[in-house]
Amino acid sequence: MVEGLTFLLLGIGLLLGVVLPNLVAGRAISAPLVLVAFGGLIGLLPFPDGVSLSPLDHPEITQHISEITVLIALTGVGLALDRPLTWARSTWRRWSTTWRLIFIAMPLTIAATAWLGWWVAGLAPATALLLAAALAPTDPVLAADVQVEGPTTDQHPDELDEEDEVRFALTSEAGLNDGAAFPFLYAAIAVLAGGSIWSWAPQWIAWDLIARTVIGVVVGWIVGMALARIAFRAPKNLRVSRLGDPLLVVAAPFISYGLGEIAQGWAFLSVFVCAVTMRSADPTHEYHEAMHGVIERLERLFTLVMLLLIGASLTNGLLGDLTLSGAAIGVLLVFVVRPVVAWISLWQRKAQDFSGPGHLGPRERIAVAFFGVRGIGTIYYLAYATAHHDFPGSDRLWSIAAFTIALSVVVHGVAASPMVGRLDRMRGAAAA
């Protein structure tokens, strides 16, 4: 009976994943919010004794499912961006908003959250830093309502660019910071091992923070260039874009991630850089739309599974160790820390800087600062760390993270359509 009901609810969940995006479009509710709520109903089922849906009891399984979900999402994000990123200096300037969010907002968010975890919740220093590192990345999976829609191929290459600076900033930030936060997770592991900061900080800075980041980027660029050549510049009988088979995009995240891991770089960075490099090659070719269509469908499937599991675990004991101080951390991160830190990082001196590629107006700056969606990346980071290391207070750690994810899904899911829609209307009125 229970098994049959579980399969029925899973099937209904899959059906909801198909119809919800169109059903809730333009409404003050998001598909992830509905799916998490439906997953919560599954978690309330009377499962047999010994059956648990909590990631605490299945850290390795949780790690690998969330890992694959993030890989696919990072590939989709990289392929969706119309603003190229090459070795040309001009393209780097157009990503200036992204660099501010990654190099200023993210480290400050980690520092503030770690301090809150230690001072407010009383977590051990290593555990507080792990919580901060896990909650630092914004999510490329659950932020779909505020992401760019997909690749554009009907323009001249010299005219191709993103028109919506808010969507571009949030999408590119989500693509990069899943890998950029990894050094701070390793800092938490170093703190857990003990010893003074001077015993591990120099090696951490040189290897984990700098060298492994560079390795991840270089590996992603090399793989992206190689796959772009296969797709667009190989002999005609081998040119994948000419053959019309978009499944090359399925190989891309696994090849780049695997080589990034083998080279000991930050492999999430490799995946995103690989996708951006492929997108920048022959950017107006229709093959990009075909590849993005395939990866988008895979992303929807894996995201659906993860959202149902998140919802089920929330009502199946994952919030059991949540305290008022732990909940306060989630509330402060969503409503205070992220908005304030990101708003400061995006500050611009001159009024003329409010327009053009890579620049935000005052209202756009507020929107980007507010939408720091937390989700699948946080689950992967925690599963990875707790599967291989014994952090004190890991039960509380998971409860705080789960509450923060749920709060983010509700708050950002409700606010996304109205706020982004208002910005779109204002942009249209200004252009008229």
Stockholm file with secondary structure:
# STOCKHOLM 1.0

chainA/1-432         MVEGLTFLLLGIGLLLGVVLPNLVAGRAISAPLVLVAFGGLIGLLPFPDGVSLSPLDHPEITQHISEITVLIALTGVGLALDRPLTWARSTWRRWSTTWRLIFIAMPLTIAATAWLGWWVAGLAPATALLLAAALAPTDPVLAADVQVEGPTTDQHPDELDEEDEVRFALTSEAGLNDGAAFPFLYAAIAVLAGGSIWSWAPQWIAWDLIARTVIGVVVGWIVGMALARIAFRAPKNLRVSRLGDPLLVVAAPFISYGLGEIAQGWAFLSVFVCAVTMRSADPTHEYHEAMHGVIERLERLFTLVMLLLIGASLTNGLLGDLTLSGAAIGVLLVFVVRPVVAWISLWQRKAQDFSGPGHLGPRERIAVAFFGVRGIGTIYYLAYATAHHDFPGSDRLWSIAAFTIALSVVVHGVAASPMVGRLDRMRGAAAA
#=GR chainA/1-432 SS CHHHHHHHHHHHHHHHHHHHHHHSTTSSSCHHHHHHHHHHHHHTSCCCTTCCCCTTTCHHHHHHHHHHHHHHHHHHHHHHCCSCCCSSHHHHHTTHHHHHIIIIIHHHHHHHHHHHHHHTSCCCHHHHHHHHHHHSSCCTTTTGGGSCCCCCCSSCGGGCCCSCHHHHHHHHHHHHHHHHTHHHHHHHHHHHHCSCHHHHHHHIIIIIIIIHHHHHHHHHHHHHHHHHIIIIISCTTTCHHHHTCTTHHHHHHHHHHHHHHHTTSCHHHHHHHHHHHHHHSSTTCTHHHHHHHHHHHHHHHHHHHHHHHHHHHIIIIITTTCCHHHHHHHHHIIIIIHHHHHHHHTCCSCGGGGSSTTCCCHHHHHHHHHCCCCCHHHHHHHHHHHHHSCCTTHHHHHHHHHHHHHHHHHHHHHHHHHHHHHHHHHHHHHHC
#=GC SS_cons         CHHHHHHHHHHHHHHHHHHHHHHSTTSSSCHHHHHHHHHHHHHTSCCCTTCCCCTTTCHHHHHHHHHHHHHHHHHHHHHHCCSCCCSSHHHHHTTHHHHHIIIIIHHHHHHHHHHHHHHTSCCCHHHHHHHHHHHSSCCTTTTGGGSCCCCCCSSCGGGCCCSCHHHHHHHHHHHHHHHHTHHHHHHHHHHHHCSCHHHHHHHIIIIIIIIHHHHHHHHHHHHHHHHHIIIIISCTTTCHHHHTCTTHHHHHHHHHHHHHHHTTSCHHHHHHHHHHHHHHSSTTCTHHHHHHHHHHHHHHHHHHHHHHHHHHHIIIIITTTCCHHHHHHHHHIIIIIHHHHHHHHTCCSCGGGGSSTTCCCHHHHHHHHHCCCCCHHHHHHHHHHHHHSCCTTHHHHHHHHHHHHHHHHHHHHHHHHHHHHHHHHHHHHHHC
//
